[in-house]
């Protein structure tokens, strides 16, 4: 997620971003836009949060 956000900001800072072709967007979504992809994207953040805030659920 951080890489996606960083890439977006860099693209906008360089000028007007050029949209990617629909076929490329569909392929990318099929590769990373799944529940499993979401889990693996979020898991490192979750681990960091729960370690940094051990009393989160108290």
PDB file of N, CA, C, O and CB in Angstrom:
ATOM      1  N   UNK A   1       0.810  -1.185   0.000  1.00  0.00           N
ATOM      2  CA  UNK A   1       0.000   0.000   0.000  1.00  0.00           C
ATOM      3  C   UNK A   1       0.861   1.261   0.000  1.00  0.00           C
ATOM      4  O   UNK A   1       0.579   2.225  -0.711  1.00  0.00           O
ATOM      5  CB  UNK A   1      -0.926  -0.008   1.190  1.00  0.00           C
ATOM      6  N   UNK A   2       1.904   1.232   0.804  1.00  0.00           N
ATOM      7  CA  UNK A   2       2.787   2.401   0.835  1.00  0.00           C
ATOM      8  C   UNK A   2       3.411   2.648  -0.530  1.00  0.00           C
ATOM      9  O   UNK A   2       3.525   3.793  -0.968  1.00  0.00           O
ATOM     10  CB  UNK A   2       3.886   2.219   1.888  1.00  0.00           C
ATOM     11  N   UNK A   3       3.812   1.577  -1.201  1.00  0.00           N
ATOM     12  CA  UNK A   3       4.419   1.736  -2.523  1.00  0.00           C
ATOM     13  C   UNK A   3       3.426   2.320  -3.519  1.00  0.00           C
ATOM     14  O   UNK A   3       3.789   3.158  -4.344  1.00  0.00           O
ATOM     15  CB  UNK A   3       4.942   0.393  -3.034  1.00  0.00           C
ATOM     16  N   UNK A   4       2.172   1.877  -3.442  1.00  0.00           N
ATOM     17  CA  UNK A   4       1.148   2.401  -4.352  1.00  0.00           C
ATOM     18  C   UNK A   4       0.922   3.892  -4.114  1.00  0.00           C
ATOM     19  O   UNK A   4       0.828   4.671  -5.062  1.00  0.00           O
ATOM     20  CB  UNK A   4      -0.173   1.631  -4.177  1.00  0.00           C
ATOM     21  N   UNK A   5       0.836   4.279  -2.849  1.00  0.00           N
ATOM     22  CA  UNK A   5       0.630   5.683  -2.514  1.00  0.00           C
ATOM     23  C   UNK A   5       1.829   6.526  -2.942  1.00  0.00           C
ATOM     24  O   UNK A   5       1.669   7.614  -3.495  1.00  0.00           O
ATOM     25  CB  UNK A   5       0.380   5.843  -1.010  1.00  0.00           C
ATOM     26  N   UNK A   6       3.018   6.018  -2.684  1.00  0.00           N
ATOM     27  CA  UNK A   6       4.239   6.747  -3.064  1.00  0.00           C
ATOM     28  C   UNK A   6       4.320   6.919  -4.580  1.00  0.00           C
ATOM     29  O   UNK A   6       4.665   7.993  -5.074  1.00  0.00           O
ATOM     30  CB  UNK A   6       5.494   6.007  -2.549  1.00  0.00           C
ATOM     31  N   UNK A   7       4.000   5.859  -5.308  1.00  0.00           N
ATOM     32  CA  UNK A   7       4.023   5.919  -6.762  1.00  0.00           C
ATOM     33  C   UNK A   7       3.031   6.946  -7.280  1.00  0.00           C
ATOM     34  O   UNK A   7       3.334   7.705  -8.200  1.00  0.00           O
ATOM     35  CB  UNK A   7       3.721   4.550  -7.357  1.00  0.00           C
ATOM     36  N   UNK A   8       1.847   6.968  -6.687  1.00  0.00           N
ATOM     37  CA  UNK A   8       0.818   7.941  -7.094  1.00  0.00           C
ATOM     38  C   UNK A   8       1.309   9.370  -6.864  1.00  0.00           C
ATOM     39  O   UNK A   8       1.167  10.227  -7.736  1.00  0.00           O
ATOM     40  CB  UNK A   8      -0.500   7.700  -6.315  1.00  0.00           C
ATOM     41  N   UNK A   9       1.881   9.620  -5.697  1.00  0.00           N
ATOM     42  CA  UNK A   9       2.368  10.969  -5.385  1.00  0.00           C
ATOM     43  C   UNK A   9       3.508  11.376  -6.312  1.00  0.00           C
ATOM     44  O   UNK A   9       3.565  12.524  -6.754  1.00  0.00           O
ATOM     45  CB  UNK A   9       2.832  11.044  -3.925  1.00  0.00           C
ATOM     46  N   UNK A  10       4.414  10.452  -6.610  1.00  0.00           N
ATOM     47  CA  UNK A  10       5.510  10.757  -7.530  1.00  0.00           C
ATOM     48  C   UNK A  10       4.990  11.054  -8.932  1.00  0.00           C
ATOM     49  O   UNK A  10       5.473  11.968  -9.600  1.00  0.00           O
ATOM     50  CB  UNK A  10       6.503   9.597  -7.577  1.00  0.00           C
ATOM     51  N   UNK A  11       4.008  10.280  -9.368  1.00  0.00           N
ATOM     52  CA  UNK A  11       3.437  10.504 -10.701  1.00  0.00           C
ATOM     53  C   UNK A  11       2.778  11.877 -10.786  1.00  0.00           C
ATOM     54  O   UNK A  11       2.939  12.589 -11.777  1.00  0.00           O
ATOM     55  CB  UNK A  11       2.414   9.406 -11.040  1.00  0.00           C
ATOM     56  N   UNK A  12       2.045  12.239  -9.753  1.00  0.00           N
ATOM     57  CA  UNK A  12       1.375  13.542  -9.758  1.00  0.00           C
ATOM     58  C   UNK A  12       2.379  14.685  -9.643  1.00  0.00           C
ATOM     59  O   UNK A  12       2.168  15.752 -10.221  1.00  0.00           O
ATOM     60  CB  UNK A  12       0.361  13.622  -8.615  1.00  0.00           C
ATOM     61  N   UNK A  13       3.457  14.479  -8.914  1.00  0.00           N
ATOM     62  CA  UNK A  13       4.475  15.517  -8.777  1.00  0.00           C
ATOM     63  C   UNK A  13       5.206  15.757 -10.098  1.00  0.00           C
ATOM     64  O   UNK A  13       5.690  16.858 -10.360  1.00  0.00           O
ATOM     65  CB  UNK A  13       5.476  15.135  -7.685  1.00  0.00           C
ATOM     66  N   UNK A  14       5.279  14.714 -10.924  1.00  0.00           N
ATOM     67  CA  UNK A  14       5.979  14.826 -12.209  1.00  0.00           C
ATOM     68  C   UNK A  14       5.115  15.452 -13.287  1.00  0.00           C
ATOM     69  O   UNK A  14       5.625  15.819 -14.345  1.00  0.00           O
ATOM     70  CB  UNK A  14       6.444  13.465 -12.668  1.00  0.00           C
ATOM     71  N   UNK A  15       3.827  15.581 -13.045  1.00  0.00           N
ATOM     72  CA  UNK A  15       2.921  16.142 -14.041  1.00  0.00           C
ATOM     73  C   UNK A  15       1.597  15.417 -14.006  1.00  0.00           C
ATOM     74  O   UNK A  15       1.237  14.808 -12.999  1.00  0.00           O
ATOM     75  CB  UNK A  15       3.533  16.065 -15.441  1.00  0.00           C
ATOM     76  N   UNK A  16       0.875  15.483 -15.102  1.00  0.00           N
ATOM     77  CA  UNK A  16      -0.414  14.814 -15.182  1.00  0.00           C
ATOM     78  C   UNK A  16      -0.201  13.333 -15.480  1.00  0.00           C
ATOM     79  O   UNK A  16       0.342  12.984 -16.528  1.00  0.00           O
ATOM     80  CB  UNK A  16      -1.310  15.468 -16.262  1.00  0.00           C
ATOM     81  N   UNK A  17      -0.633  12.444 -14.550  1.00  0.00           N
ATOM     82  CA  UNK A  17      -0.447  11.014 -14.785  1.00  0.00           C
ATOM     83  C   UNK A  17      -1.240  10.529 -15.999  1.00  0.00           C
ATOM     84  O   UNK A  17      -2.339  11.011 -16.275  1.00  0.00           O
ATOM     85  CB  UNK A  17      -0.857  10.223 -13.549  1.00  0.00           C
ATOM     86  N   UNK A  18      -0.667   9.579 -16.705  1.00  0.00           N
ATOM     87  CA  UNK A  18      -1.333   8.969 -17.857  1.00  0.00           C
ATOM     88  C   UNK A  18      -2.017   7.693 -17.379  1.00  0.00           C
ATOM     89  O   UNK A  18      -1.347   6.804 -16.853  1.00  0.00           O
ATOM     90  CB  UNK A  18      -0.316   8.669 -19.023  1.00  0.00           C
ATOM     91  N   UNK A  19      -3.323   7.582 -17.547  1.00  0.00           N
ATOM     92  CA  UNK A  19      -4.022   6.375 -17.086  1.00  0.00           C
ATOM     93  C   UNK A  19      -3.478   5.123 -17.784  1.00  0.00           C
ATOM     94  O   UNK A  19      -3.099   5.163 -18.955  1.00  0.00           O
ATOM     95  CB  UNK A  19      -5.542   6.505 -17.339  1.00  0.00           C
ATOM     96  N   UNK A  20      -3.448   4.014 -17.040  1.00  0.00           N
ATOM     97  CA  UNK A  20      -2.994   2.767 -17.621  1.00  0.00           C
ATOM     98  C   UNK A  20      -4.138   2.143 -18.418  1.00  0.00           C
ATOM     99  O   UNK A  20      -5.304   2.399 -18.119  1.00  0.00           O
ATOM    100  CB  UNK A  20      -2.484   1.798 -16.524  1.00  0.00           C
ATOM    101  N   UNK A  21      -3.824   1.334 -19.420  1.00  0.00           N
ATOM    102  CA  UNK A  21      -4.872   0.688 -20.208  1.00  0.00           C
ATOM    103  C   UNK A  21      -5.759  -0.221 -19.336  1.00  0.00           C
ATOM    104  O   UNK A  21      -5.299  -0.788 -18.345  1.00  0.00           O
ATOM    105  CB  UNK A  21      -4.241  -0.126 -21.348  1.00  0.00           C
ATOM    106  N   UNK A  22      -7.007  -0.345 -19.715  1.00  0.00           N
ATOM    107  CA  UNK A  22      -7.972  -1.132 -18.967  1.00  0.00           C
ATOM    108  C   UNK A  22      -7.510  -2.576 -18.795  1.00  0.00           C
ATOM    109  O   UNK A  22      -7.711  -3.167 -17.734  1.00  0.00           O
ATOM    110  CB  UNK A  22      -9.322  -1.096 -19.660  1.00  0.00           C
ATOM    111  N   UNK A  23      -6.892  -3.150 -19.828  1.00  0.00           N
ATOM    112  CA  UNK A  23      -6.440  -4.544 -19.741  1.00  0.00           C
ATOM    113  C   UNK A  23      -5.382  -4.710 -18.646  1.00  0.00           C
ATOM    114  O   UNK A  23      -5.375  -5.703 -17.919  1.00  0.00           O
ATOM    115  CB  UNK A  23      -5.874  -5.010 -21.099  1.00  0.00           C
ATOM    116  N   UNK A  24      -4.499  -3.732 -18.544  1.00  0.00           N
ATOM    117  CA  UNK A  24      -3.444  -3.774 -17.531  1.00  0.00           C
ATOM    118  C   UNK A  24      -4.064  -3.639 -16.139  1.00  0.00           C
ATOM    119  O   UNK A  24      -3.657  -4.331 -15.206  1.00  0.00           O
ATOM    120  CB  UNK A  24      -2.395  -2.650 -17.777  1.00  0.00           C
ATOM    121  N   UNK A  25      -5.035  -2.759 -16.003  1.00  0.00           N
ATOM    122  CA  UNK A  25      -5.705  -2.577 -14.716  1.00  0.00           C
ATOM    123  C   UNK A  25      -6.426  -3.856 -14.295  1.00  0.00           C
ATOM    124  O   UNK A  25      -6.379  -4.232 -13.124  1.00  0.00           O
ATOM    125  CB  UNK A  25      -6.700  -1.405 -14.788  1.00  0.00           C
ATOM    126  N   UNK A  26      -7.086  -4.523 -15.228  1.00  0.00           N
ATOM    127  CA  UNK A  26      -7.784  -5.770 -14.910  1.00  0.00           C
ATOM    128  C   UNK A  26      -6.807  -6.864 -14.500  1.00  0.00           C
ATOM    129  O   UNK A  26      -7.063  -7.608 -13.553  1.00  0.00           O
ATOM    130  CB  UNK A  26      -8.614  -6.235 -16.106  1.00  0.00           C
ATOM    131  N   UNK A  27      -5.696  -6.961 -15.209  1.00  0.00           N
ATOM    132  CA  UNK A  27      -4.690  -7.967 -14.864  1.00  0.00           C
ATOM    133  C   UNK A  27      -4.120  -7.702 -13.478  1.00  0.00           C
ATOM    134  O   UNK A  27      -3.972  -8.624 -12.675  1.00  0.00           O
ATOM    135  CB  UNK A  27      -3.562  -7.984 -15.906  1.00  0.00           C
ATOM    136  N   UNK A  28      -3.802  -6.450 -13.200  1.00  0.00           N
ATOM    137  CA  UNK A  28      -3.248  -6.087 -11.897  1.00  0.00           C
ATOM    138  C   UNK A  28      -4.248  -6.386 -10.786  1.00  0.00           C
ATOM    139  O   UNK A  28      -3.881  -6.926  -9.743  1.00  0.00           O
ATOM    140  CB  UNK A  28      -2.854  -4.600 -11.873  1.00  0.00           C
ATOM    141  N   UNK A  29      -5.505  -6.037 -11.009  1.00  0.00           N
ATOM    142  CA  UNK A  29      -6.541  -6.309 -10.003  1.00  0.00           C
ATOM    143  C   UNK A  29      -6.679  -7.798  -9.746  1.00  0.00           C
ATOM    144  O   UNK A  29      -6.887  -8.210  -8.605  1.00  0.00           O
ATOM    145  CB  UNK A  29      -7.887  -5.731 -10.447  1.00  0.00           C
ATOM    146  N   UNK A  30      -6.567  -8.611 -10.786  1.00  0.00           N
ATOM    147  CA  UNK A  30      -6.691 -10.057 -10.594  1.00  0.00           C
ATOM    148  C   UNK A  30      -5.501 -10.624  -9.825  1.00  0.00           C
ATOM    149  O   UNK A  30      -5.613 -11.679  -9.200  1.00  0.00           O
ATOM    150  CB  UNK A  30      -6.821 -10.760 -11.944  1.00  0.00           C
ATOM    151  N   UNK A  31      -4.371  -9.939  -9.867  1.00  0.00           N
ATOM    152  CA  UNK A  31      -3.170 -10.418  -9.187  1.00  0.00           C
ATOM    153  C   UNK A  31      -3.078  -9.949  -7.738  1.00  0.00           C
ATOM    154  O   UNK A  31      -2.627 -10.697  -6.870  1.00  0.00           O
ATOM    155  CB  UNK A  31      -1.947  -9.967  -9.938  1.00  0.00           C
ATOM    156  N   UNK A  32      -3.498  -8.727  -7.476  1.00  0.00           N
ATOM    157  CA  UNK A  32      -3.335  -8.174  -6.128  1.00  0.00           C
ATOM    158  C   UNK A  32      -4.639  -7.717  -5.488  1.00  0.00           C
ATOM    159  O   UNK A  32      -4.647  -7.350  -4.313  1.00  0.00           O
ATOM    160  CB  UNK A  32      -2.384  -7.022  -6.172  1.00  0.00           C
ATOM    161  N   UNK A  33      -5.723  -7.729  -6.221  1.00  0.00           N
ATOM    162  CA  UNK A  33      -6.993  -7.230  -5.705  1.00  0.00           C
ATOM    163  C   UNK A  33      -7.881  -8.305  -5.114  1.00  0.00           C
ATOM    164  O   UNK A  33      -9.104  -8.243  -5.239  1.00  0.00           O
ATOM    165  CB  UNK A  33      -7.728  -6.534  -6.785  1.00  0.00           C
ATOM    166  N   UNK A  34      -7.276  -9.290  -4.474  1.00  0.00           N
ATOM    167  CA  UNK A  34      -8.031 -10.385  -3.880  1.00  0.00           C
ATOM    168  C   UNK A  34      -8.023 -10.261  -2.365  1.00  0.00           C
ATOM    169  O   UNK A  34      -7.277  -9.458  -1.803  1.00  0.00           O
ATOM    170  CB  UNK A  34      -7.454 -11.744  -4.312  1.00  0.00           C
ATOM    171  N   UNK A  35      -8.856 -11.060  -1.705  1.00  0.00           N
ATOM    172  CA  UNK A  35      -8.850 -11.068  -0.242  1.00  0.00           C
ATOM    173  C   UNK A  35      -7.483 -11.493   0.275  1.00  0.00           C
ATOM    174  O   UNK A  35      -6.980 -10.940   1.253  1.00  0.00           O
ATOM    175  CB  UNK A  35      -9.945 -12.004   0.304  1.00  0.00           C
ATOM    176  N   UNK A  36      -6.891 -12.474  -0.382  1.00  0.00           N
ATOM    177  CA  UNK A  36      -5.576 -12.952   0.030  1.00  0.00           C
ATOM    178  C   UNK A  36      -4.526 -11.856  -0.143  1.00  0.00           C
ATOM    179  O   UNK A  36      -3.669 -11.672   0.721  1.00  0.00           O
ATOM    180  CB  UNK A  36      -5.181 -14.202  -0.776  1.00  0.00           C
ATOM    181  N   UNK A  37      -4.592 -11.128  -1.259  1.00  0.00           N
ATOM    182  CA  UNK A  37      -3.672 -10.016  -1.483  1.00  0.00           C
ATOM    183  C   UNK A  37      -3.834  -8.938  -0.433  1.00  0.00           C
ATOM    184  O   UNK A  37      -2.848  -8.377   0.045  1.00  0.00           O
ATOM    185  CB  UNK A  37      -3.882  -9.425  -2.860  1.00  0.00           C
ATOM    186  N   UNK A  38      -5.080  -8.642  -0.069  1.00  0.00           N
ATOM    187  CA  UNK A  38      -5.340  -7.650   0.973  1.00  0.00           C
ATOM    188  C   UNK A  38      -4.780  -8.072   2.315  1.00  0.00           C
ATOM    189  O   UNK A  38      -4.219  -7.266   3.057  1.00  0.00           O
ATOM    190  CB  UNK A  38      -6.823  -7.401   1.099  1.00  0.00           C
ATOM    191  N   UNK A  39      -4.944  -9.354   2.613  1.00  0.00           N
ATOM    192  CA  UNK A  39      -4.417  -9.889   3.874  1.00  0.00           C
ATOM    193  C   UNK A  39      -2.904  -9.698   3.944  1.00  0.00           C
ATOM    194  O   UNK A  39      -2.379  -9.183   4.931  1.00  0.00           O
ATOM    195  CB  UNK A  39      -4.773 -11.386   4.022  1.00  0.00           C
ATOM    196  N   UNK A  40      -2.215 -10.117   2.889  1.00  0.00           N
ATOM    197  CA  UNK A  40      -0.754 -10.026   2.902  1.00  0.00           C
ATOM    198  C   UNK A  40      -0.261  -8.587   2.833  1.00  0.00           C
ATOM    199  O   UNK A  40       0.847  -8.298   3.286  1.00  0.00           O
ATOM    200  CB  UNK A  40      -0.177 -10.815   1.748  1.00  0.00           C
ATOM    201  N   UNK A  41      -1.049  -7.688   2.282  1.00  0.00           N
ATOM    202  CA  UNK A  41      -0.662  -6.277   2.275  1.00  0.00           C
ATOM    203  C   UNK A  41      -0.828  -5.655   3.657  1.00  0.00           C
ATOM    204  O   UNK A  41      -0.037  -4.803   4.063  1.00  0.00           O
ATOM    205  CB  UNK A  41      -1.491  -5.500   1.247  1.00  0.00           C
ATOM    206  N   UNK A  42      -1.861  -6.087   4.375  1.00  0.00           N
ATOM    207  CA  UNK A  42      -2.162  -5.476   5.668  1.00  0.00           C
ATOM    208  C   UNK A  42      -1.417  -6.126   6.831  1.00  0.00           C
ATOM    209  O   UNK A  42      -1.164  -5.468   7.840  1.00  0.00           O
ATOM    210  CB  UNK A  42      -3.639  -5.542   5.924  1.00  0.00           C
ATOM    211  N   UNK A  43      -1.065  -7.393   6.711  1.00  0.00           N
ATOM    212  CA  UNK A  43      -0.479  -8.133   7.833  1.00  0.00           C
ATOM    213  C   UNK A  43       0.758  -7.459   8.433  1.00  0.00           C
ATOM    214  O   UNK A  43       0.835  -7.352   9.657  1.00  0.00           O
ATOM    215  CB  UNK A  43      -0.116  -9.522   7.383  1.00  0.00           C
ATOM    216  N   UNK A  44       1.726  -7.001   7.640  1.00  0.00           N
ATOM    217  CA  UNK A  44       2.885  -6.326   8.266  1.00  0.00           C
ATOM    218  C   UNK A  44       2.480  -5.072   9.042  1.00  0.00           C
ATOM    219  O   UNK A  44       3.058  -4.784  10.089  1.00  0.00           O
ATOM    220  CB  UNK A  44       3.915  -5.949   7.195  1.00  0.00           C
ATOM    221  N   UNK A  45       1.505  -4.332   8.546  1.00  0.00           N
ATOM    222  CA  UNK A  45       1.041  -3.127   9.252  1.00  0.00           C
ATOM    223  C   UNK A  45       0.383  -3.522  10.572  1.00  0.00           C
ATOM    224  O   UNK A  45       0.623  -2.895  11.603  1.00  0.00           O
ATOM    225  CB  UNK A  45       0.045  -2.314   8.372  1.00  0.00           C
ATOM    226  N   UNK A  46      -0.449  -4.566  10.534  1.00  0.00           N
ATOM    227  CA  UNK A  46      -1.121  -5.051  11.737  1.00  0.00           C
ATOM    228  C   UNK A  46      -0.096  -5.485  12.786  1.00  0.00           C
ATOM    229  O   UNK A  46      -0.222  -5.153  13.965  1.00  0.00           O
ATOM    230  CB  UNK A  46      -2.065  -6.223  11.394  1.00  0.00           C
ATOM    231  N   UNK A  47       0.912  -6.225  12.348  1.00  0.00           N
ATOM    232  CA  UNK A  47       1.958  -6.671  13.272  1.00  0.00           C
ATOM    233  C   UNK A  47       2.659  -5.474  13.910  1.00  0.00           C
ATOM    234  O   UNK A  47       2.941  -5.481  15.109  1.00  0.00           O
ATOM    235  CB  UNK A  47       2.983  -7.560  12.541  1.00  0.00           C
ATOM    236  N   UNK A  48       2.937  -4.457  13.115  1.00  0.00           N
ATOM    237  CA  UNK A  48       3.606  -3.254  13.618  1.00  0.00           C
ATOM    238  C   UNK A  48       2.719  -2.527  14.632  1.00  0.00           C
ATOM    239  O   UNK A  48       3.190  -2.118  15.693  1.00  0.00           O
ATOM    240  CB  UNK A  48       3.967  -2.310  12.452  1.00  0.00           C
ATOM    241  N   UNK A  49       1.444  -2.371  14.303  1.00  0.00           N
ATOM    242  CA  UNK A  49       0.512  -1.655  15.185  1.00  0.00           C
ATOM    243  C   UNK A  49       0.363  -2.371  16.514  1.00  0.00           C
ATOM    244  O   UNK A  49       0.452  -1.748  17.572  1.00  0.00           O
ATOM    245  CB  UNK A  49      -0.859  -1.505  14.516  1.00  0.00           C
ATOM    246  N   UNK A  50       0.133  -3.696  16.465  1.00  0.00           N
ATOM    247  CA  UNK A  50      -0.092  -4.426  17.713  1.00  0.00           C
ATOM    248  C   UNK A  50       1.173  -4.509  18.566  1.00  0.00           C
ATOM    249  O   UNK A  50       1.083  -4.607  19.790  1.00  0.00           O
ATOM    250  CB  UNK A  50      -0.603  -5.827  17.411  1.00  0.00           C
ATOM    251  N   UNK A  51       2.335  -4.473  17.946  1.00  0.00           N
ATOM    252  CA  UNK A  51       3.580  -4.443  18.715  1.00  0.00           C
ATOM    253  C   UNK A  51       3.803  -3.056  19.328  1.00  0.00           C
ATOM    254  O   UNK A  51       4.226  -2.943  20.478  1.00  0.00           O
ATOM    255  CB  UNK A  51       4.778  -4.832  17.817  1.00  0.00           C
ATOM    256  N   UNK A  52       3.523  -2.022  18.568  1.00  0.00           N
ATOM    257  CA  UNK A  52       3.743  -0.650  19.044  1.00  0.00           C
ATOM    258  C   UNK A  52       2.720  -0.227  20.089  1.00  0.00           C
ATOM    259  O   UNK A  52       3.005   0.620  20.935  1.00  0.00           O
ATOM    260  CB  UNK A  52       3.703   0.318  17.877  1.00  0.00           C
ATOM    261  N   UNK A  53       1.524  -0.819  20.029  1.00  0.00           N
ATOM    262  CA  UNK A  53       0.429  -0.456  20.940  1.00  0.00           C
ATOM    263  C   UNK A  53      -0.110  -1.699  21.636  1.00  0.00           C
ATOM    264  O   UNK A  53      -1.221  -2.131  21.330  1.00  0.00           O
ATOM    265  CB  UNK A  53      -0.709   0.265  20.174  1.00  0.00           C
ATOM    266  N   UNK A  54       0.645  -2.291  22.567  1.00  0.00           N
ATOM    267  CA  UNK A  54       0.215  -3.562  23.178  1.00  0.00           C
ATOM    268  C   UNK A  54      -1.095  -3.466  23.951  1.00  0.00           C
ATOM    269  O   UNK A  54      -1.777  -4.475  24.131  1.00  0.00           O
ATOM    270  CB  UNK A  54       1.286  -4.062  24.101  1.00  0.00           C
ATOM    271  N   UNK A  55      -1.455  -2.278  24.406  1.00  0.00           N
ATOM    272  CA  UNK A  55      -2.713  -2.139  25.144  1.00  0.00           C
ATOM    273  C   UNK A  55      -3.879  -1.754  24.234  1.00  0.00           C
ATOM    274  O   UNK A  55      -4.897  -1.256  24.714  1.00  0.00           O
ATOM    275  CB  UNK A  55      -2.558  -1.100  26.244  1.00  0.00           C
ATOM    276  N   UNK A  56      -3.745  -1.971  22.974  1.00  0.00           N
ATOM    277  CA  UNK A  56      -4.755  -1.571  21.992  1.00  0.00           C
ATOM    278  C   UNK A  56      -6.136  -2.136  22.316  1.00  0.00           C
ATOM    279  O   UNK A  56      -7.141  -1.449  22.135  1.00  0.00           O
ATOM    280  CB  UNK A  56      -4.335  -2.019  20.606  1.00  0.00           C
ATOM    281  N   UNK A  57      -6.194  -3.367  22.787  1.00  0.00           N
ATOM    282  CA  UNK A  57      -7.484  -4.015  23.013  1.00  0.00           C
ATOM    283  C   UNK A  57      -7.901  -4.040  24.473  1.00  0.00           C
ATOM    284  O   UNK A  57      -8.871  -4.712  24.823  1.00  0.00           O
ATOM    285  CB  UNK A  57      -7.442  -5.413  22.491  1.00  0.00           C
ATOM    286  N   UNK A  58      -7.192  -3.324  25.327  1.00  0.00           N
ATOM    287  CA  UNK A  58      -7.557  -3.286  26.759  1.00  0.00           C
ATOM    288  C   UNK A  58      -8.649  -2.292  27.015  1.00  0.00           C
ATOM    289  O   UNK A  58      -9.080  -2.128  28.157  1.00  0.00           O
ATOM    290  CB  UNK A  58      -6.351  -2.945  27.622  1.00  0.00           C
TER     291      UNK A  58
END
